[in-house]
Amino acid sequence: MAVIELVGLTKRYRDLTAVEDLSLTLAPGRVTGFVGANGAGKTTTIRMILGLTRPTAGRATIDGRTYAEIPDPVRSVGAMVDPNVFHPNRTGRNSLRVIARAAGIPDHRVDHLVDLVDLGALARRRTGSYSTGQRQRLALAAALLGDPVTLILDEPGNGLDPQGIRWLRQLLRTMAAEGRTVLVSSHLLAELAQTVDDVVIIDHGQLVTHQPMADLLARAQGSSLEDVYLTLTSPGPAPEDPS
């Protein structure tokens, strides 16, 4: 089991502050939803956790280590940031085998994941012909190759049909039930409310709230996550955090 911890995490680009002094701890065995508008700092935060962007200040760790310090990251952290990373002339199965062999993962794990994400015969087709939802499934399979204890997914529901959304929800719940730490960002707030245990809301790079979903909705007197989110991030005087 691994804990994701952010301490004073900050990222500035000249005059733009993308993330400012973000501190929170995400526990194992739970699905945490990461919510914010476009440009709120979600993807920048995820990229800093994964070592793809260097923080201006602060620190992001997974089980007490930065991503760069993890000796076998593929087997420790499954990440999905951009589904459009596969060579369009490779088949889905071969795309996964390239990653697997570089990490010393046997081919039978690839075959298992092709079935798990329900790619089926599509795995024999070139990825350049994939729909958005099919690329999402392939990217999720790549994230799961090493059977990681930590899963970090940026907008994994994009392009999935209703059946795919339901399948993804069940998969994430299963991952958390096995004791994994799951962080998932999404704009699909109604679906997220059915999936996550905890919710983190950020606005303009700053933490608005971090609390259990059930507590957030209970204190908001039954409002939907969408209503709570819009209230907490509305312009004007800062609203009171329901926590």
C-alpha positions as CSV (number, residue, x, y, z in Angstrom):
1,M,0.0,0.0,0.0
2,A,1.2,3.5,-0.9
3,V,0.4,7.0,0.3
4,I,0.4,9.9,-2.1
5,E,1.5,13.1,-0.3
6,L,1.8,16.6,-1.6
7,V,3.5,19.2,0.6
8,G,3.4,22.9,-0.5
9,L,3.4,21.8,-4.1
10,T,3.7,24.8,-6.4
11,K,4.4,25.4,-10.1
12,R,4.9,28.8,-11.6
13,Y,5.5,29.7,-15.3
14,R,6.9,33.2,-15.3
15,D,3.8,35.3,-14.4
16,L,1.4,32.4,-14.3
17,T,0.9,30.3,-11.1
18,A,-0.5,27.0,-12.2
19,V,-0.5,25.3,-8.8
20,E,0.0,27.1,-5.5
21,D,1.0,25.6,-2.1
22,L,-1.0,22.4,-2.6
23,S,-0.9,20.1,0.4
24,L,-2.9,16.9,0.8
25,T,-2.5,13.2,1.6
26,L,-4.3,10.4,-0.3
27,A,-4.8,7.1,1.5
28,P,-4.6,3.6,0.1
29,G,-7.7,1.6,-0.4
30,R,-9.7,4.6,-1.6
31,V,-10.6,6.2,-4.9
32,T,-10.0,10.0,-4.8
33,G,-11.6,12.2,-7.4
34,F,-9.6,15.2,-8.5
35,V,-12.0,18.0,-9.7
36,G,-11.4,21.4,-11.3
37,A,-12.1,23.5,-14.3
38,N,-9.9,23.5,-17.4
39,G,-6.8,25.3,-16.3
40,A,-7.4,24.8,-12.6
41,G,-4.1,22.9,-12.3
42,K,-5.2,19.3,-12.2
43,T,-3.0,18.0,-15.1
44,T,0.0,20.1,-13.9
45,T,-0.4,18.5,-10.4
46,I,-0.5,15.0,-11.8
47,R,2.5,15.7,-14.0
48,M,4.4,16.9,-11.0
49,I,3.5,13.7,-9.0
50,L,4.7,11.6,-12.0
51,G,8.0,13.6,-12.4
52,L,7.0,14.9,-15.8
53,T,7.0,18.5,-14.6
54,R,9.5,19.9,-12.0
55,P,7.8,21.8,-9.1
56,T,8.9,25.4,-8.5
57,A,8.5,24.6,-4.8
58,G,7.2,21.8,-2.5
59,R,7.3,18.1,-3.0
60,A,5.2,15.3,-4.3
61,T,5.9,11.7,-3.0
62,I,4.5,8.2,-3.5
63,D,5.1,6.0,-0.5
64,G,7.7,8.5,0.8
65,R,9.6,8.8,-2.5
66,T,9.5,11.1,-5.5
67,Y,8.6,9.3,-8.7
68,A,12.2,9.6,-9.9
69,E,13.4,7.8,-6.7
70,I,11.1,4.7,-7.3
71,P,13.4,1.9,-8.4
72,D,10.8,0.0,-10.6
73,P,8.1,2.6,-11.4
74,V,6.1,0.5,-13.9
75,R,5.4,-2.0,-11.1
76,S,4.7,0.6,-8.5
77,V,2.8,3.4,-10.3
78,G,0.3,3.0,-13.1
79,A,-0.2,6.3,-14.9
80,M,-2.5,7.5,-17.6
81,V,-1.9,11.1,-18.7
82,D,-2.4,11.1,-22.5
83,P,-3.9,8.2,-24.5
84,N,-2.4,9.5,-27.7
85,V,1.1,8.2,-27.1
86,F,1.0,5.0,-29.1
87,H,2.6,4.7,-32.6
88,P,-0.3,4.7,-35.1
89,N,1.3,1.9,-37.2
90,R,1.7,-0.5,-34.3
91,T,-1.1,-2.8,-33.2
92,G,-2.6,-2.4,-29.7
93,R,-1.1,-5.7,-28.6
94,N,2.4,-4.9,-29.9
95,S,2.3,-1.4,-28.3
96,L,1.7,-3.1,-25.0
97,R,4.4,-5.7,-25.6
98,V,7.0,-3.0,-26.3
99,I,6.3,-1.4,-22.9
100,A,6.1,-4.8,-21.1
101,R,9.4,-6.1,-22.5
102,A,11.2,-3.0,-21.5
103,A,10.0,-3.5,-18.0
104,G,10.6,-7.3,-17.9
105,I,6.9,-8.1,-17.9
106,P,5.8,-11.4,-19.6
107,D,3.6,-11.4,-22.7
108,H,0.9,-13.3,-20.9
109,R,0.3,-10.2,-18.8
110,V,-0.4,-8.3,-22.0
111,D,-2.9,-10.9,-23.1
112,H,-4.6,-10.7,-19.7
113,L,-4.9,-6.9,-19.9
114,V,-6.2,-7.0,-23.5
115,D,-9.1,-9.1,-22.1
116,L,-9.5,-7.0,-19.0
117,V,-10.0,-3.7,-20.8
118,D,-12.2,-5.5,-23.4
119,L,-10.1,-4.7,-26.5
120,G,-10.6,-8.1,-27.9
121,A,-9.9,-8.3,-31.7
122,L,-9.1,-4.6,-31.7
123,A,-5.8,-5.4,-30.2
124,R,-4.7,-6.8,-33.6
125,R,-5.5,-3.6,-35.4
126,R,-3.2,-0.6,-35.7
127,T,-3.8,2.1,-33.1
128,G,-4.1,4.8,-35.7
129,S,-7.6,3.4,-36.5
130,Y,-8.7,3.5,-32.8
131,S,-11.5,5.7,-31.6
132,T,-10.9,7.9,-28.6
133,G,-12.6,5.4,-26.3
134,Q,-10.5,2.6,-27.7
135,R,-7.3,4.6,-27.1
136,Q,-8.4,5.2,-23.6
137,R,-8.8,1.5,-23.0
138,L,-5.4,0.8,-24.4
139,A,-3.8,3.5,-22.3
140,L,-5.4,2.0,-19.2
141,A,-4.1,-1.4,-20.1
142,A,-0.6,0.2,-20.3
143,A,-1.1,1.8,-16.9
144,L,-2.0,-1.6,-15.4
145,L,0.9,-3.6,-17.0
146,G,3.0,-3.8,-13.8
147,D,0.1,-4.6,-11.5
148,P,0.8,-1.3,-9.7
149,V,-0.2,-0.5,-6.1
150,T,-0.8,3.2,-7.1
151,L,-3.0,4.3,-10.0
152,I,-3.0,7.8,-11.3
153,L,-5.5,8.5,-14.2
154,D,-6.1,11.9,-15.9
155,E,-9.6,11.9,-17.5
156,P,-9.9,8.2,-18.1
157,G,-13.6,8.4,-19.0
158,N,-13.1,10.6,-22.0
159,G,-14.6,9.0,-25.1
160,L,-16.1,6.0,-23.3
161,D,-19.7,5.0,-24.0
162,P,-22.1,4.4,-21.1
163,Q,-21.2,0.8,-20.9
164,G,-17.5,1.7,-20.8
165,I,-18.1,4.3,-18.1
166,R,-19.8,1.6,-16.0
167,W,-17.0,-0.8,-16.6
168,L,-14.4,1.8,-15.6
169,R,-16.3,2.6,-12.4
170,Q,-16.3,-1.1,-11.4
171,L,-12.6,-1.5,-12.3
172,L,-11.6,1.5,-10.1
173,R,-13.7,0.3,-7.2
174,T,-12.1,-3.2,-7.5
175,M,-8.6,-1.6,-7.6
176,A,-9.3,0.3,-4.4
177,A,-10.9,-2.7,-2.7
178,E,-7.6,-4.5,-3.3
179,G,-5.8,-1.8,-1.2
180,R,-4.5,0.3,-4.0
181,T,-4.3,4.1,-4.0
182,V,-6.3,5.5,-6.9
183,L,-6.3,9.1,-8.0
184,V,-8.6,10.0,-10.9
185,S,-9.4,13.4,-12.4
186,S,-12.6,13.9,-14.4
187,H,-15.1,16.4,-15.6
188,L,-17.8,13.8,-15.5
189,L,-19.0,14.9,-12.0
190,A,-22.2,12.8,-11.9
191,E,-20.3,9.7,-12.7
192,L,-17.4,10.6,-10.3
193,A,-19.9,11.0,-7.5
194,Q,-20.8,7.3,-7.9
195,T,-17.2,6.1,-8.1
196,V,-15.0,7.9,-5.6
197,D,-14.6,7.7,-1.8
198,D,-13.0,11.1,-1.4
199,V,-13.0,14.3,-3.5
200,V,-10.3,17.0,-4.0
201,I,-11.5,20.3,-5.6
202,I,-9.0,22.8,-6.8
203,D,-9.6,26.2,-8.3
204,H,-6.9,28.5,-9.9
205,G,-4.3,26.1,-8.6
206,Q,-5.4,26.3,-5.0
207,L,-7.1,23.7,-2.8
208,V,-10.8,24.4,-2.2
209,T,-11.7,21.2,-0.3
210,H,-10.6,17.7,0.3
211,Q,-13.0,15.4,2.1
212,P,-15.0,12.2,1.9
213,M,-17.7,12.4,-0.8
214,A,-20.4,11.2,1.6
215,D,-19.5,14.0,4.0
216,L,-19.4,16.6,1.3
217,L,-22.8,15.8,0.0
218,A,-24.3,15.4,3.5
219,R,-23.1,18.8,4.6
220,A,-24.4,20.3,1.4
221,Q,-27.9,19.0,2.3
222,G,-28.2,16.5,-0.6
223,S,-27.0,18.7,-3.4
224,S,-25.2,17.0,-6.3
225,L,-21.5,17.1,-6.6
226,E,-22.0,19.4,-9.6
227,D,-24.0,21.8,-7.5
228,V,-21.4,21.7,-4.7
229,Y,-18.5,22.2,-7.1
230,L,-20.2,25.2,-8.8
231,T,-21.0,26.8,-5.5
232,L,-17.4,26.3,-4.1
233,T,-15.8,27.6,-7.2
234,S,-18.2,30.4,-8.2
235,P,-16.7,33.9,-8.7
236,G,-17.0,36.5,-6.0
237,P,-16.5,36.2,-2.2
238,A,-15.1,32.7,-1.3
239,P,-18.0,30.5,-0.2
240,E,-17.8,28.5,3.0
241,D,-16.2,25.1,2.7
242,P,-18.8,22.5,3.7
243,S,-16.1,20.8,5.7
